[in-house]
Every structure is written in C-alpha cells, then in structure tokens.
Amino acid sequence: FSLNMLIVCFLVAAVRSKYVLLLCRGTATQSSVGWNGLPERAIDGNRASIWEQGSCTHTQGEMKPWWRLDLQKTYNVDTVTITNRRDCCHERINDAEIRIGSSLSDNGNNNPRCAVISSLAAGASQTFRCNGMEGRYVNVVIPGRTEYLTLCEVEVTLIYFPARIKFLMHLIFLL
C-alpha cells in the first residue's frame, strides 16, 4: 500500500441518477510542515481531532498557508467535508477557502472557490457542497493573513455517472 494510491476505499451510492464516490486517498501536500503535522494525515480516514491522536496536519505560522489534494486526474467534485481540531485553536480555520480546479497557479490557490469556511466549531466536521465543480486539485487555503493551518480530516466525494461506475467496478474486481 502507498499513501499515493488514489483510491483505497470508497463508498458508491445512487443519488438521483448519479453516483457518488467517497475518496479516501490521494496525494496530499501543504505549504510547510510544523510539529510533524504531515499533509497526508488529513486523508488517513480518521476524524480524530485531538492533536495527540496523530491524525491532524499542521503548517508553520505563515502568510497564506495552504493544503492541497491531488486527485491525479480531473473529476467532478460533489462535496468536501472538513474536520477541525478540537483541543486547541479551532478559530484558526475561520475564513479559509476551499478551491477546486486544475491549475497549479499560486500552488492551486487561484482555482475557483467552492466555499468559505466562515467558522467551524472545535472538533466539528462540516460538509461543503461544490455541485460538480471540475478539477484535479482540492485546496484549503487561509488567504490574507499569517496563520497556522491544521486539518484533522478532508473527505472528498466525487460524482460518477453510470458508465464510469461500471468501468470502476470492473477495474476493482480485476485487482
């Protein structure tokens, strides 16, 4: 197994003639690493939100900190769910933006905006609807201020249409 595998686990559900895939893995990176808060912790499938549980990312304090998930190819993103840190500093994520697109201009932070995280309670998870925005990269960025960025989980659901699902299921059974 490698953290760079795009899909390790998934959930497929029929939703009004479209199918949704829960992405559990991808390639994660971030602007810097503080306190060994590696970027792949946000896609470990664990919503543990206390730092000592080892499931949260952490950047250095810096201007415009960011975290990015590379989906390896372009998809339609249905939702992004963010889990915030519980034990400290939950307000740091206030006004962070979720951006989705296929450009790496400004490390992906110039891609179209899906949502603004105006505030998120300590330890809470919140789902942001992106309505099929197309892109390869999912970014979380805190624009315009010097801050630390900590994410305890990022879950991305992708829209698949029936022909793609049949192909995916075929692929999985061949593995």
N, C-alpha and C positions, 0 to 999 in steps of 0.2 A: 504494500500500500504506500501511496505517496500523497502528501498534502496537496500536490499539484494535480491530482486526478480531478477532473471536472465534476463527475457525478459518482458519488459513492453510495448515497442513499437518496431515495426520492419517494414522493407521495404523488400519485396520479388520481385526480378526481374530476368527474364530469361536472362542468359548470356552464349551463346554458349553451350547449353545443361546442364549447371549447374545453380544453383540458389544461390543468394547471400542474406544473411540476415544481416541487419544493427542492431548491438547490441547497445541498449541504456542503459542497466543497467547491473550490476554485483556487485561483492563485491570488493571494492577498499580499498587499504591500502598503506601507504608510510612509509619511514624511520623515519620521525619525522613530527611534525606539528608546523609551525610558523605562527604567526599572524592570527590564527584561519582558516588557509587555508586547510580545511579538504579534505581528498583524494577523497571523493565522489563527490566533486564539478566538477571533470573532466569528470564525466559521467552523468551530470544533463540534457543533451540535449541542452545546451545553450552555444553558441560560444562567448558570451560576453567576451571581452579580456581586459577590464579595471578593475583594482583591486576592486574599489569601487562598481562595479556591482555585486560582491559576487559570481562569477562563476569560480574563479581560485583557484587552490591548491597552497600550499606553504610549503616547508620544512624549517627547520633551516639550517643555513650555516654549512655544514658538509662534511666530506670526503665521496665521492661516494654516493650522495643522490639518492634515487630511489622511484618509484611509481609502484604499481602492481594492475592489474585487475585479479580477479579470476573468470573464466568463469563457475566454478562449475563442469565441465567435459571437456573432450578433444574434441576440434574442429579443423577444418582446417581453418586457418586464411587467408583471401584473402588480405585485406588491413588494415592499421592503419592510421588514419588521426589525426594529432596533430595540435592544435591551440595554438599559442604562445601569450604571454602577450604583450599588445600594449603600455601601459602608462609608462613602466619602464623596464629597464634591459633585453631587449629582447635577448641580446647576451648570457645570462646565459645558454640557452639551446644548444648552439653550442657544437658539438661533443657528444651529448647524443646518446645513443644507444637504439634501440627497440629490445627486446629479447622475444622470444616465445618458450615455452616448458612446460613440466610437472614436472620439478624438482624444489624443493624449496632450493636447494643448493645455499648458499650465497643469500638467500631471493629471488631466482629465477633469479638472475643476471648472473648465469653461463649457462643459457639456450642458445640455438643457436641464433645468431644475424640475425634479419630480415633486419635492416637498421641502418645507422648512420645519425643523423640529423646534417649535417655539419654546416649549418646555416639556420635560419628561420627568416624572416623579422618580425618586430613588428606588432602584431595583425594578422599575416597571418596564414592560415591553409594550411598544406601540406599533401598529401596522399603518403604513402609508401607502395609499393606492396610487400607482403610476399609470394605470389604464393602458397598458400595452406599449409604453414608450420603448423605442427600439435602441439597442446599444450593446456594446461589448463590455463596457466598464460601468460599475456601480461605485460611485464615490460618496463619501461622507466628509464634508469639509466645514470648518468653522471660519467663515470669512471675516476679514476686517478687524481682527483683534489677536493679541498674543494670548495663547491658551494652551492647555493640555487637552488632548482628545483621548478619551477612554471609551471603548465599546465592549460590552460583555457578550453580545451576540448580534449578528446580522444575518437575517434569513431572507432569501430572495425567492419569490415564486415567479415562474416563467409561464407564459401562455403557449400552449401547443395545440395544434389543430389535429383532427383525427388521423390524417395520413402520416404525420410526423410521429404520432404516438405508436401506430402500428410498426413503423420502422424502428423506433426506440425499443419497443418490447421485443422485436425480433433480435435486435442487437444484444440485449441483455441476456436472452436465452442462449445466444451463441457463446457468451463468455464463460 
